Amino acid sequence: MNNSQFIAEIYSIAWSINPDLDDASSFQDIVAEIKSTKEKAIRWDILQAAFDLPKPEPQLPTFDNSPERWKQMAQDRIGNT
């Protein structure tokens, strides 16, 4: 990639970020727009990282599987108490 292709690519990126920029925009305008976008991206990454805290893994409920519980469930089904 030569210098003119590089500059054309930079202008293309800047235009996709801010459509108000055009061929008459100066290099300073283009660089300012790219720096502004970089700063916004860094801030967004910081905000996203702040809210992406590790969450504890959900725990499955524990059930009483004791023989007494099974006996009670069987009695409940047949109506004997």
PASEDREN-360660 format. One record per residue: residue number from 1; residue in one letter; y, x, z of N, C-alpha, C in turn. Coordinates in nm, 3 decimals. Layout:
REM PASEDREN-360660
<seq NUM | type A | n.v Y | n.u X | n.w Z | ca.v Y | ca.u X | ca.w Z | c.v Y | c.u X | c.w Z> .
...
***
This chain:
REM PASEDREN-360660
<seq 1 | type M | n.v -0.116 | n.u 0.086 | n.w 0.000 | ca.v 0.000 | ca.u 0.000 | ca.w 0.000 | c.v 0.123 | c.u 0.091 | c.w 0.000> .
<seq 2 | type N | n.v 0.211 | n.u 0.063 | n.w -0.092 | ca.v 0.334 | ca.u 0.143 | ca.w -0.097 | c.v 0.446 | c.u 0.073 | c.w -0.019> .
<seq 3 | type N | n.v 0.562 | n.u 0.138 | n.w -0.014 | ca.v 0.673 | ca.u 0.085 | ca.w 0.066 | c.v 0.719 | c.u -0.053 | c.w 0.021> .
<seq 4 | type S | n.v 0.729 | n.u -0.074 | n.w -0.109 | ca.v 0.778 | ca.u -0.204 | ca.w -0.156 | c.v 0.677 | c.u -0.315 | c.w -0.125> .
<seq 5 | type Q | n.v 0.548 | n.u -0.286 | n.w -0.133 | ca.v 0.447 | ca.u -0.387 | ca.w -0.097 | c.v 0.452 | c.u -0.416 | c.w 0.053> .
<seq 6 | type F | n.v 0.471 | n.u -0.312 | n.w 0.131 | ca.v 0.481 | ca.u -0.328 | ca.w 0.275 | c.v 0.600 | c.u -0.416 | c.w 0.311> .
<seq 7 | type I | n.v 0.715 | n.u -0.387 | n.w 0.251 | ca.v 0.837 | ca.u -0.464 | ca.w 0.278 | c.v 0.819 | c.u -0.608 | c.w 0.234> .
<seq 8 | type A | n.v 0.757 | n.u -0.628 | n.w 0.118 | ca.v 0.733 | ca.u -0.765 | ca.w 0.070 | c.v 0.642 | c.u -0.840 | c.w 0.166> .
<seq 9 | type E | n.v 0.542 | n.u -0.774 | n.w 0.220 | ca.v 0.451 | ca.u -0.838 | ca.w 0.316 | c.v 0.523 | c.u -0.873 | c.w 0.445> .
<seq 10 | type I | n.v 0.610 | n.u -0.783 | n.w 0.492 | ca.v 0.688 | ca.u -0.809 | ca.w 0.613 | c.v 0.780 | c.u -0.929 | c.w 0.592> .
<seq 11 | type Y | n.v 0.847 | n.u -0.935 | n.w 0.476 | ca.v 0.932 | ca.u -1.050 | ca.w 0.445 | c.v 0.848 | c.u -1.178 | c.w 0.442> .
<seq 12 | type S | n.v 0.731 | n.u -1.171 | n.w 0.383 | ca.v 0.644 | ca.u -1.289 | ca.w 0.375 | c.v 0.606 | c.u -1.339 | c.w 0.514> .
<seq 13 | type I | n.v 0.572 | n.u -1.246 | n.w 0.603 | ca.v 0.537 | ca.u -1.284 | ca.w 0.740 | c.v 0.659 | c.u -1.347 | c.w 0.809> .
<seq 14 | type A | n.v 0.774 | n.u -1.285 | n.w 0.794 | ca.v 0.896 | ca.u -1.337 | ca.w 0.857 | c.v 0.931 | c.u -1.475 | c.w 0.802> .
<seq 15 | type W | n.v 0.915 | n.u -1.497 | n.w 0.673 | ca.v 0.944 | ca.u -1.628 | ca.w 0.614 | c.v 0.847 | c.u -1.734 | c.w 0.665> .
<seq 16 | type S | n.v 0.723 | n.u -1.697 | n.w 0.688 | ca.v 0.627 | ca.u -1.796 | ca.w 0.740 | c.v 0.659 | c.u -1.832 | c.w 0.885> .
<seq 17 | type I | n.v 0.722 | n.u -1.739 | n.w 0.958 | ca.v 0.762 | ca.u -1.766 | ca.w 1.096 | c.v 0.889 | c.u -1.851 | c.w 1.099> .
<seq 18 | type N | n.v 0.986 | n.u -1.813 | n.w 1.018 | ca.v 1.116 | ca.u -1.881 | ca.w 1.017 | c.v 1.157 | c.u -1.908 | c.w 0.872> .
<seq 19 | type P | n.v 1.141 | n.u -2.032 | n.w 0.827 | ca.v 1.175 | ca.u -2.064 | ca.w 0.688 | c.v 1.324 | c.u -2.054 | c.w 0.656> .
<seq 20 | type D | n.v 1.410 | n.u -2.041 | n.w 0.758 | ca.v 1.553 | ca.u -2.027 | ca.w 0.732 | c.v 1.588 | c.u -1.889 | c.w 0.678> .
<seq 21 | type L | n.v 1.500 | n.u -1.792 | n.w 0.694 | ca.v 1.523 | ca.u -1.660 | ca.w 0.636 | c.v 1.496 | c.u -1.668 | c.w 0.486> .
<seq 22 | type D | n.v 1.569 | n.u -1.589 | n.w 0.411 | ca.v 1.548 | ca.u -1.590 | ca.w 0.266 | c.v 1.564 | c.u -1.449 | c.w 0.210> .
<seq 23 | type D | n.v 1.571 | n.u -1.437 | n.w 0.077 | ca.v 1.584 | ca.u -1.307 | ca.w 0.013 | c.v 1.711 | c.u -1.234 | c.w 0.054> .
<seq 24 | type A | n.v 1.813 | n.u -1.309 | n.w 0.093 | ca.v 1.940 | ca.u -1.248 | ca.w 0.130 | c.v 1.941 | c.u -1.199 | c.w 0.275> .
<seq 25 | type S | n.v 1.835 | n.u -1.227 | n.w 0.349 | ca.v 1.829 | ca.u -1.183 | ca.w 0.489 | c.v 1.821 | c.u -1.031 | c.w 0.495> .
<seq 26 | type S | n.v 1.892 | n.u -0.976 | n.w 0.590 | ca.v 1.894 | ca.u -0.830 | ca.w 0.603 | c.v 1.768 | c.u -0.782 | c.w 0.675> .
<seq 27 | type F | n.v 1.743 | n.u -0.650 | n.w 0.665 | ca.v 1.631 | ca.u -0.593 | ca.w 0.738 | c.v 1.644 | c.u -0.618 | c.w 0.888> .
<seq 28 | type Q | n.v 1.769 | n.u -0.613 | n.w 0.937 | ca.v 1.792 | ca.u -0.636 | ca.w 1.079 | c.v 1.752 | c.u -0.778 | c.w 1.119> .
<seq 29 | type D | n.v 1.782 | n.u -0.876 | n.w 1.032 | ca.v 1.742 | ca.u -1.015 | ca.w 1.061 | c.v 1.590 | c.u -1.028 | c.w 1.065> .
<seq 30 | type I | n.v 1.524 | n.u -0.963 | n.w 0.970 | ca.v 1.378 | ca.u -0.969 | ca.w 0.963 | c.v 1.315 | c.u -0.903 | c.w 1.086> .
<seq 31 | type V | n.v 1.366 | n.u -0.785 | n.w 1.121 | ca.v 1.312 | ca.u -0.714 | ca.w 1.237 | c.v 1.339 | c.u -0.794 | c.w 1.364> .
<seq 32 | type A | n.v 1.456 | n.u -0.854 | n.w 1.377 | ca.v 1.488 | ca.u -0.934 | ca.w 1.496 | c.v 1.394 | c.u -1.053 | c.w 1.506> .
<seq 33 | type E | n.v 1.364 | n.u -1.116 | n.w 1.395 | ca.v 1.273 | ca.u -1.231 | ca.w 1.396 | c.v 1.132 | c.u -1.189 | c.w 1.436> .
<seq 34 | type I | n.v 1.085 | n.u -1.078 | n.w 1.386 | ca.v 0.950 | ca.u -1.031 | ca.w 1.420 | c.v 0.944 | c.u -0.988 | c.w 1.567> .
<seq 35 | type K | n.v 1.049 | n.u -0.922 | n.w 1.617 | ca.v 1.052 | ca.u -0.884 | ca.w 1.759 | c.v 1.054 | c.u -1.008 | c.w 1.848> .
<seq 36 | type S | n.v 1.131 | n.u -1.109 | n.w 1.809 | ca.v 1.138 | ca.u -1.233 | ca.w 1.886 | c.v 1.000 | c.u -1.300 | c.w 1.892> .
<seq 37 | type T | n.v 0.933 | n.u -1.302 | n.w 1.779 | ca.v 0.800 | ca.u -1.362 | ca.w 1.774 | c.v 0.701 | c.u -1.284 | c.w 1.858> .
<seq 38 | type K | n.v 0.712 | n.u -1.152 | n.w 1.857 | ca.v 0.625 | ca.u -1.069 | ca.w 1.940 | c.v 0.648 | c.u -1.099 | c.w 2.088> .
<seq 39 | type E | n.v 0.774 | n.u -1.111 | n.w 2.129 | ca.v 0.804 | ca.u -1.140 | ca.w 2.269 | c.v 0.750 | c.u -1.277 | c.w 2.310> .
<seq 40 | type K | n.v 0.764 | n.u -1.376 | n.w 2.222 | ca.v 0.711 | ca.u -1.509 | ca.w 2.250 | c.v 0.559 | c.u -1.505 | c.w 2.263> .
<seq 41 | type A | n.v 0.495 | n.u -1.428 | n.w 2.178 | ca.v 0.349 | ca.u -1.417 | ca.w 2.183 | c.v 0.304 | c.u -1.351 | c.w 2.312> .
<seq 42 | type I | n.v 0.376 | n.u -1.249 | n.w 2.355 | ca.v 0.342 | ca.u -1.181 | ca.w 2.481 | c.v 0.359 | c.u -1.278 | c.w 2.598> .
<seq 43 | type R | n.v 0.469 | n.u -1.352 | n.w 2.599 | ca.v 0.491 | ca.u -1.450 | ca.w 2.707 | c.v 0.380 | c.u -1.555 | c.w 2.707> .
<seq 44 | type W | n.v 0.342 | n.u -1.601 | n.w 2.587 | ca.v 0.237 | ca.u -1.702 | ca.w 2.577 | c.v 0.105 | c.u -1.647 | c.w 2.630> .
<seq 45 | type D | n.v 0.073 | n.u -1.523 | n.w 2.598 | ca.v -0.049 | ca.u -1.461 | ca.w 2.648 | c.v -0.048 | c.u -1.453 | c.w 2.801> .
<seq 46 | type I | n.v 0.067 | n.u -1.420 | n.w 2.858 | ca.v 0.079 | ca.u -1.411 | ca.w 3.003 | c.v 0.059 | c.u -1.549 | c.w 3.066> .
<seq 47 | type L | n.v 0.122 | n.u -1.651 | n.w 3.009 | ca.v 0.106 | ca.u -1.787 | ca.w 3.061 | c.v -0.039 | c.u -1.833 | c.w 3.049> .
<seq 48 | type Q | n.v -0.099 | n.u -1.808 | n.w 2.936 | ca.v -0.237 | ca.u -1.850 | ca.w 2.914 | c.v -0.330 | c.u -1.778 | c.w 3.012> .
<seq 49 | type A | n.v -0.308 | n.u -1.651 | n.w 3.034 | ca.v -0.392 | ca.u -1.576 | ca.w 3.127 | c.v -0.375 | c.u -1.627 | c.w 3.270> .
<seq 50 | type A | n.v -0.255 | n.u -1.673 | n.w 3.303 | ca.v -0.232 | ca.u -1.724 | ca.w 3.438 | c.v -0.310 | c.u -1.852 | c.w 3.464> .
<seq 51 | type F | n.v -0.332 | n.u -1.933 | n.w 3.361 | ca.v -0.402 | ca.u -2.059 | ca.w 3.379 | c.v -0.550 | c.u -2.050 | c.w 3.346> .
<seq 52 | type D | n.v -0.595 | n.u -1.941 | n.w 3.291 | ca.v -0.736 | ca.u -1.922 | ca.w 3.258 | c.v -0.808 | c.u -1.848 | c.w 3.370> .
<seq 53 | type L | n.v -0.786 | n.u -1.894 | n.w 3.492 | ca.v -0.853 | ca.u -1.831 | ca.w 3.605 | c.v -1.001 | c.u -1.863 | c.w 3.600> .
<seq 54 | type P | n.v -1.084 | n.u -1.773 | n.w 3.646 | ca.v -1.227 | ca.u -1.803 | ca.w 3.645 | c.v -1.257 | c.u -1.923 | c.w 3.734> .
<seq 55 | type K | n.v -1.331 | n.u -2.014 | n.w 3.679 | ca.v -1.366 | ca.u -2.134 | ca.w 3.753 | c.v -1.508 | c.u -2.119 | c.w 3.807> .
<seq 56 | type P | n.v -1.531 | n.u -2.168 | n.w 3.928 | ca.v -1.667 | ca.u -2.159 | ca.w 3.980 | c.v -1.762 | c.u -2.244 | c.w 3.897> .
<seq 57 | type E | n.v -1.882 | n.u -2.196 | n.w 3.883 | ca.v -1.982 | ca.u -2.269 | ca.w 3.806 | c.v -2.020 | c.u -2.395 | c.w 3.882> .
<seq 58 | type P | n.v -2.030 | n.u -2.507 | n.w 3.812 | ca.v -2.066 | ca.u -2.631 | ca.w 3.883 | c.v -2.207 | c.u -2.621 | c.w 3.940> .
<seq 59 | type Q | n.v -2.222 | n.u -2.676 | n.w 4.057 | ca.v -2.352 | ca.u -2.675 | ca.w 4.123 | c.v -2.423 | c.u -2.808 | c.w 4.101> .
<seq 60 | type L | n.v -2.551 | n.u -2.799 | n.w 4.075 | ca.v -2.629 | ca.u -2.921 | ca.w 4.062 | c.v -2.647 | c.u -2.983 | c.w 4.199> .
<seq 61 | type P | n.v -2.653 | n.u -3.116 | n.w 4.205 | ca.v -2.674 | ca.u -3.178 | ca.w 4.336 | c.v -2.813 | c.u -3.145 | c.w 4.389> .
<seq 62 | type T | n.v -2.823 | n.u -3.143 | n.w 4.519 | ca.v -2.953 | ca.u -3.118 | ca.w 4.581 | c.v -3.014 | c.u -3.252 | c.w 4.621> .
<seq 63 | type F | n.v -3.141 | n.u -3.264 | n.w 4.601 | ca.v -3.211 | ca.u -3.388 | ca.w 4.632 | c.v -3.314 | c.u -3.361 | c.w 4.740> .
<seq 64 | type D | n.v -3.336 | n.u -3.461 | n.w 4.822 | ca.v -3.438 | ca.u -3.452 | ca.w 4.925 | c.v -3.573 | c.u -3.484 | c.w 4.861> .
<seq 65 | type N | n.v -3.655 | n.u -3.384 | n.w 4.842 | ca.v -3.786 | ca.u -3.403 | ca.w 4.781 | c.v -3.898 | c.u -3.393 | c.w 4.884> .
<seq 66 | type S | n.v -3.866 | n.u -3.420 | n.w 5.007 | ca.v -3.967 | ca.u -3.410 | ca.w 5.112 | c.v -4.068 | c.u -3.525 | c.w 5.099> .
<seq 67 | type P | n.v -4.189 | n.u -3.505 | n.w 5.147 | ca.v -4.290 | ca.u -3.612 | ca.w 5.142 | c.v -4.245 | c.u -3.739 | c.w 5.215> .
<seq 68 | type E | n.v -4.167 | n.u -3.722 | n.w 5.321 | ca.v -4.119 | ca.u -3.840 | ca.w 5.394 | c.v -4.025 | c.u -3.923 | c.w 5.306> .
<seq 69 | type R | n.v -3.941 | n.u -3.854 | n.w 5.231 | ca.v -3.847 | ca.u -3.925 | ca.w 5.142 | c.v -3.923 | c.u -3.999 | c.w 5.033> .
<seq 70 | type W | n.v -4.026 | n.u -3.936 | n.w 4.973 | ca.v -4.106 | ca.u -4.002 | ca.w 4.870 | c.v -4.178 | c.u -4.124 | c.w 4.928> .
<seq 71 | type K | n.v -4.227 | n.u -4.110 | n.w 5.049 | ca.v -4.296 | ca.u -4.222 | ca.w 5.114 | c.v -4.198 | c.u -4.337 | c.w 5.137> .
<seq 72 | type Q | n.v -4.075 | n.u -4.304 | n.w 5.181 | ca.v -3.974 | ca.u -4.407 | ca.w 5.204 | c.v -3.936 | c.u -4.475 | c.w 5.074> .
<seq 73 | type M | n.v -3.921 | n.u -4.398 | n.w 4.964 | ca.v -3.888 | ca.u -4.458 | ca.w 4.834 | c.v -3.998 | c.u -4.550 | c.w 4.787> .
<seq 74 | type A | n.v -4.124 | n.u -4.512 | n.w 4.806 | ca.v -4.237 | ca.u -4.597 | ca.w 4.766 | c.v -4.237 | c.u -4.726 | c.w 4.848> .
<seq 75 | type Q | n.v -4.210 | n.u -4.715 | n.w 4.978 | ca.v -4.205 | ca.u -4.834 | ca.w 5.060 | c.v -4.089 | c.u -4.925 | c.w 5.022> .
<seq 76 | type D | n.v -3.977 | n.u -4.865 | n.w 4.986 | ca.v -3.861 | ca.u -4.945 | ca.w 4.942 | c.v -3.894 | c.u -5.022 | c.w 4.814> .
<seq 77 | type R | n.v -3.971 | n.u -4.963 | n.w 4.724 | ca.v -4.004 | ca.u -5.029 | ca.w 4.598 | c.v -4.096 | c.u -5.149 | c.w 4.618> .
<seq 78 | type I | n.v -4.189 | n.u -5.133 | n.w 4.709 | ca.v -4.282 | ca.u -5.245 | ca.w 4.728 | c.v -4.233 | c.u -5.342 | c.w 4.834> .
<seq 79 | type G | n.v -4.126 | n.u -5.310 | n.w 4.900 | ca.v -4.066 | ca.u -5.400 | ca.w 4.996 | c.v -4.117 | c.u -5.387 | c.w 5.136> .
<seq 80 | type N | n.v -4.199 | n.u -5.287 | n.w 5.164 | ca.v -4.247 | ca.u -5.264 | ca.w 5.300 | c.v -4.150 | c.u -5.173 | c.w 5.374> .
<seq 81 | type T | n.v -4.110 | n.u -5.212 | n.w 5.490 | ca.v -4.025 | ca.u -5.126 | ca.w 5.571 | c.v -4.080 | c.u -5.107 | c.w 5.709> .
***
